[in-house]
Amino acid sequence: EGDDLPYYVTIGFGQEHVAAETRIVSRASVPGGVWRECICGAVADKRTAPDLPCFSRYGSFWSNCLPKDAAVVEQAGLLQHMRGRCLAQGFQSMAIIPLRAQDRVIGLMQFADERPGLFDDDSIAFVERIGNSIGIAVARLRISQAKDQFLQMASHDLRNPLSNILGFAEILRQNAETGLLTPKLVLNCSERIVRQCSTMRQIVEDFLDFHALEDGQLSLYCEKFDLNTLIRQVADGFSEAAHAKNLA
């Protein structure tokens, strides 16, 4: 949810723990961006140190003696804030595994137990492979859902320019049949048809971009645009459809 990673499924954690720990985004104002608290936040933000024994090369945190390793992580300056609730509950063994989509952490798996010595390199590597598969599956599901939503929008948005093109083509045909076709009318209608064709081409290009995004070959970026120009273009498109149907 936004920058936060609330619990989705829990087994064994008490309701009080889940309620207190389901949000990890810091409420404090942090210059330069959002920080997520405690060790879960460090793993989610990739503030890890592979040279420390409690961190893996994959970016996971794991410990068979949580009080000792939590103190090491805090002393290393990797935490925005140590909450200490897991320590207060007496957890000794803990593993926090990132779920990744490409290079982005989209979720976490957390394992905790009051018994010490439950993890080793092989068990952590095994869970990391599972986490990697889950991350890829979730990312593909999100892309598929976004694609379905886009297709619904695209099918709706394609109807308007198609209706406009048909409307102006009908105007040209009717005036040609009645001998009222003039160069000015031809120019006006053809310009509007070309404009609507350009809109349709952009929609098709956006659809192709979804395939590139799904294959990991497309990078998204933000850019500024003129909202007034966009509003005028949309309003102009609807006015053309209304004119073609003799509604305006």
Disulfide bonds with the S-S distance in Angstrom:
none
